[in-house]
């Protein structure tokens, strides 16, 4: 009981002094009144969201989500103001004023975001610059909102946020490194939204760039979120940067076949595939004299819109090359190993009677 009384005393010290003056019965009544008020507000919010979803259904989920956040802000503003009035904590008018300022700032952000996207995208500005401009506008609106709420007391607030930010940055270094890397990627623009890239062993199309991760959609329809720090510090292969893409499909052939005999067979495979561009013309290169085979490369160009089918095109060319070489009677070898002994091996043959006696 001593621990409980200590906690109650600590709670009373934090709350206004006259809050518990009327006893626990009055506190319970106020709590029930606040609960009833919260239920009514929640029902009203559900009704407003249902009506707004019907009204904005044709505008898509993004607009409906923005309107839902607007109703959420109004709900929490009204709830906190009601709690302030019921329990006598602070000034309900001040709570309402702060809530309305935050709601107004949210509406300004929605208008700024829509204006930036419409203005820049219609003029063909790079999508990365559109994203970077959105984040810069968000930072400016956050600073303006802080001044709008705190007024002349913003200097102590900034100082407090600076100390808190230092503590948070020390505890979340990886998050801030991804933040800085995201800004670098948006400014440097090694790829754009919609480009096909290869990052490490991941191949996919860039669907989104945030200040923390880059989202890539693979040919298997998997959405992968890669930290920006990993992308900025590694090798990035942009497959869509130069238009058509040249591919190399390896094929191994036995040493006893002349390249002049093998090359026409593989060239027919390239010309027969519908996904290969005729200009530049496809070629067959001798790439390597390996241990067990002469390795050729089927070199061809595919259009930019076929990059999504790159794994399938590679598999189809490999299968067609195997079938064409089999039909031409050209061997595709497998790795072989030859063992050499310092002295000739001696083979000892035993008679059947000797082997039976040995078994006994």
N, C-alpha and C positions, 0 to 999 in steps of 0.2 A: 504493500500500500504506500510505502514511502516513495517508491519510484513513481507510482501513478500520481501522487500528490505533487511531486517535483515537476512532472511533465505538465500538469494542469497549471501550476504556478508559472512555468515558463511560457505556456500558451497565453495566459492572462497578461503577462508582461509584454508580449508582442502585440496584442490586440488593444484597441482603445479601452481606457479605464472604466468607462461607464457601460461597457457591453454586457457584463454579467451582473449589473446592479439589480436587475429585476428577477434574478434567480433562474434555475434551470427550466422551470415550466415556461417562462417567457421565451427562453432560447429555443426550446423545442417547438413552441408555436411559430416562432419566426422561421425555423428550419422547414417546418411543414408548409408555411406560406411560400417560402422560396422554391420548394419542390413543386408545388402546384403552379407557380408562376413559370418555372422552367418547362413543365409539361405543356402548358398552354403555348409558350413560345415555340417549343419543338413542333407541336402540331401545326402551328401557323407556318413555320419554316417548311415543313413537308408539303403543305398545301401550295405555298408559293413556288417551291421547286417543281412540283408537278405541273402547275400552270405555266411556268417558264419553259419547261421541257417541251410542252405542247406548242408553245408560241415560237420557240427557236429551234424546233426539230429540223427544219430544212437548212439550217446554217451549219450543221455538223456538230460532232462531239466537243470540239474545242470551244465553241461559243457557249454551249450548254455548261461546260465545266467552268468557264469564267463567270457565268451568271450564278452558278451554284456557290462559288466562292464569295460572291457579293452577298448572297443571302446568309452565308455563314458568318461573315463579318457583322452584319446587322444583328444576327441572333446573339452572338457573344457580347456585342455592345449593350443590347437591351438586357441581357442576363446579368452582366456585371453592374449595370446601373441599378437594376432591381435589387441585387444583393446589397449594394451600397445603401439604398434607401431602407430596406427592411432591417438590416443590422445596424444602421447608423454609422457606417464606416466611410469616412471621406465625404465627398460631395457628389451626389448622383449627376448634377449638371456637368461637373468637370469630366466625369467618366463618359457621359454622352458626347461631350465635345471632342474628347480624344478619339472615341470610336468613330465619330463622323469624319474627323480629319483623316484617320487611317483609311476609311472607306473612300473618301475623296481622292486620296493618294493612289489607291488601288485603281480607281476609274481612270485617273490620269495615266497610269502605267499601261492600262489596256489600250487607251487611245494612242499613246506614244508607240507602243509595240505594233499596233495595226498600221499606223501611219508610216513607220520605218519600213516595214515589210512591203507595203503597197508602193511606196515611193521608190525604194531602191530596186525591188524586183522588177518593176515595170521598165526600169531603165537598164536592165541587164547587168546590174552590179553583181560581182562575185558573191555566191552564197555565204562563203566564209566571212566576208566583210559585213554582210547583213547580220550574221550571228554576233560578230564582235561589236557592231554598233548597238545591237539590242542589249548586250551586257553593259556597255558603257552608259547607255540610257538608264538601265536599271540602277547602276551605282549612283548616278546623279539624282534620280528620283528618291532613292533611299536617304541620301544626304538631305535633300529638300524636305522629306517627310520627318526626319529627325529634328530639323530646325522648326518645322511646322508644329510639332508636338511639344518640344522642349522650349522653344522660344529663345529668350536670352540666356536661359540656363543650359544652353547646348555645350558651352565650353567645359564645365565639369563633367557633363555626360560623355563628351569625346575623350576626356582624360580617363574616365572610368572604363570606357570601351577600349581605349588603348592598352591599359593594364590587363584587362580581361583578354584582349586579342593576343597579347604577348603570351599569356599563360596557355591559351588555346592553341596557338601556333606551335609552342613547344610540345604540346601533347598530341598534335595531329600534323606532324611534319610531312607524312606521305600525302595527306590530303592537300596541303598547301603546295607541295611540289607538283602534284597533278594540276592544281589551279594555274601555277605559273607556266607549266608545259602546255596547258590548254590555250592560254593567251599567246604563247609563241607559235603554236600550230595555226591559230586563227590569223595571226599576222604574217607568218611566213608562207602559208598556203601551199604545202607540199601536195595537197590533194583537195578536191572539192566535193561537195555533196553529190552523190551519184556516181563518183569515180570507182572503178574497180582497182583495189590495192591488194598487195601481199605484204603482211606484217609478220615476220618470222615464218611460221608454218601455217598462218591463217590467210586464206584467200576469201575476199568478199567485197561487197559494194558498200560504200560509206553511206549510212542512212542518217547519221546525226553526229554533231560535234558539240559537246558541252565543255564546261570549264573543268570537268573531272575525268570524263571518259569519252572515248570515240566508239560509236556503235556501228558494227559491220554486219551486214547480212550475207551469209555464206551461200553458195549454190545449193546447199541442202536445206535452205530456209531457216538456218539457225541464226539468231541474233546474238552477237558476241559484243560485250562491253569491255574494251581494252583500256587500261589506265593511260592517260595522256603522257605521263612521264616515261612509260615503257616505249611508246611510239616515238616521242621526241628524241629519246636516247638511243634508238635502234635504227635499223635499216628499213626504209620504206620503198617499196616498188609500186609505182603508179602505172597500172596497165592501160589506163584510159587517157593518159596525158598526150599521146602523139597520134591519135586516130587508130588506124589498123594495127594489129599486133602480130608479130612474127613468132611462130611456135616451132619447137624442135621436138620431134618424136624419134627416140632411139630404136634402132633395129640392128640385131647382130646376125652376121652371116659367116659361114665357114670359110677358112682361108683358101681353099682350093678353087673358089669361084672368082673369076675376073670381075673387077668393078664394071667393066663395059657390059657384062652379062647381067649384073644385078641391077644396075641403075635404071634401064628401061622398065623393068618390072615394077619397081617402086614408084617411078614417075607416073605410070598408069594409075596407080593407087591414088596419088595426089590429085590427078586431073579428074578422076571419077567422083571425088567427094564433093557434094553440093555446097558445103560450107567454106570451101577454100576459094580465095580470090584468084582470078586468072592474071591480074596485073597488080603488083609484081608477080612474075611467073614463079610457081613452086619449083624447088630444086632438091636434089639428093646429094648430100655431102658425105665423104669419107671422113669420119671424125676421129677415129682412134684405131690403132692396131693393138688390140687387147690380148690377154693371155690365151683365150680360147676362141676368139672370133674377131672379125673385122667389123667394127661398129660404124654403122651408117646413121645419118640423121635425115629425117624427112622434114625439110624446111619449107614452111608455107606461111602465108599471110591470111589472117581472118579479120573481118570487119569489126568495128568497135561494138556493134550491137550483138555480136556473137560471143563476146568475152564471157558472158554468163554461162555459155555452153562449152567452155574450154575443156573441162574434164571429160565431157562426153565426146567431143570432137577428137581428143587425144586417144581415147579408148577405141573409137571407131576406126581411126587410122591404124592403130596397132593391130586390131583384129583383121582389117582388110589386108595389111601387109603380110600377116601370117598366112592368110588364105592364098594370096597371090604367090608367095614364095613356095608354098606346098604344091600348088598347081604347076609351077615352073620347074619343080624337082630340085629346088635349091635348099640346102640343109641349113637349119637354124641350130647351131651347136649348143651344147651345154658344157659347163666347166669340167675339164679333165685334169687328172694328176698322174704323172709318171714317176715311179719310184726307182731309184738307182741304188745298187748295192756295191760295196767295195770289192767283194768277191762273188764269183758266179754261184748261183744257188744250186744245190744238189738235191735231186728228187730221189727218194728212197722208196722202192715199191716192195711191199711185203706180200708173201703168199697167204692164201686163205687159211692154211693150217697154222701158220705163225700168228695170225691175228686172233684165231680162236683160242690158242694157248695163252696169248697175252690177256684175253678177256677173262679166262679162268684164273 
